[in-house]
Amino acid sequence: MKPLNKIIKGIAMLWMLSAFVSCKKYLTEIPNNAVPSTAAITDAGTARAAIIGAYDGLQNYYASNYPTLGTITADNVVFNGTLSQYLQLDQNAIPTDNVTTVAAYQGIYSMINTANSVIAFVPSVNDPLLTNDEKNKILGEAYFIRAIGYFDLGRGWGGVQLQLKPTTDLSALKGIKRSTLDETYDQVLADLVQAEQLLPEDAKTRNRAQKSTARALRARLHLYRKQWADAEAYASQVISNTKYSLVKPYGAFFTAPFLSNESVLELTFSANDRNSYWNLWYPSSFGGQFTLKPSAGIVDKLNNTDIGGARKSLIAGSGNSVYGVLYNTYATSTDPAYLIRIAELYLIRAEARAQQNNLQGALEDLDAVRQRADVAKSTAVTKAQVIQAIEDENSVEFAFEAHRWFDLVRTGRAGEVLGLTNKDFWLFPIPYQDILSDPDVTQNPGY
């Protein structure tokens, strides 16, 4: 299922459990990044460290690789650099060894393996410092993290191998064939059900999973599966939570302070744990590579007051030097990774309502997002017009977040909008080395 280097990383994603050690002890201990999961989760401290390790895995692939896959492959972002891995994505001509797709795929499985270790070993921890409530919270977070991992694999690569136990022996990986996409999404749902049961009710935090976080991802899952009533119901549960609200002005959620009411889930970075994704977006005058550039089409939309409104704050510069500023902490590299915003829940519910012919309700949700951006109410009337208006709104609202490519694929519109009529290329390729290392891994058609 996964090559050796990926397995080692997945087995071991734990934080150092003691801050000070002697040189002799340091030289004789097993390295932290090689601690077997079976021996690592034994008490409250190691259980807490393990779940932080799982979040670190989620943070790693959402810091750059996965958002890039969701943007440069569509029509809002274009290639503007020198590295071929990004040009391949921009042209939708992705080889099986593309660096970004390989890193994302392997990073997700590494994270899943860490979550598997938490799920497998935390229940047996017997430590008075680990209360049942905290144990349930840690387990709920692990189920959520595994759910988002398999969801992201499913929408990117189709049905995948479902590894649900921690990998401690290479032989355990053999014999696991790829599941269908429906089976993969069934596993996501099962994990989200478990997560919602175990996670606490919402507190102040927005960078760790809670019940509403699981409900939000479940709303997205049901949308992708065209289960409109369930998508509406779960989106409504999150929207009704007064902890969340559309932040105005639009740009406030991605400027200080972070962790605003807009965020259902964002991942926090710091000066000691940096997010350098801004580097791909900013020109050299700010120390960036300017590899990812807003397309002329999205620049026109953002500059149009009738479409972009306040969302013009997503771009800066002029002429051929317009650049994206969603990731804006070029001085400190502390941008969060935005995974779920409350605006998405409004648009999920709008689409679900429209598909169920509740056009008035759909327009109310659509207009809530538009009015927050200082854009007039939609003039859409028919069902087809409302659904198109929601698609267009998603494109502008999440212009530089990991949505556009996946939205066009899930709605079957990638051919018409992007000219990518061969549906084989609506999925990313399984990494070549994974195909070589495991005969049970089959490649996606067309690669």
Secondary structure, DSSP 8 states (H G I E B T S, - for coil): ---HHHHHHHHT----S-S---HHHHHHS--GGG--HHHH--SHHHHHHHHHHHHHHHHHHHTTHHHHHHHTTSSSEEE-SS-HHHHHHHTT---TT-HHHHHHHHHHHHHHHHHHHHHHHGGG---TTS-HHHHHHHHHHHHHHHHHHHHHHHHHHSS-----S---SGGGGTT-----HHHHHHHHHHHHHHHHHHS----S-SSS--HHHHHHHHHHHHHHTT-HHHHHHHHHHHHT-TT----SSGGGGGSSS-S-TTEEEEE--BTTB-B-GGGGTS-GGGT----EEE-HHHHHHHH-TTTTGGGGGGEES-GGG-EE-SS--TTT-B--EEEEEHHHHHHHHHHHHHHTT-HHHHHHHHHHHHHHTT-------SHHHHHHHHHHHHHHHTTTSTTHHHHHHHTT-HHHHH----GGGGS----HHHHHH-TT----TT-
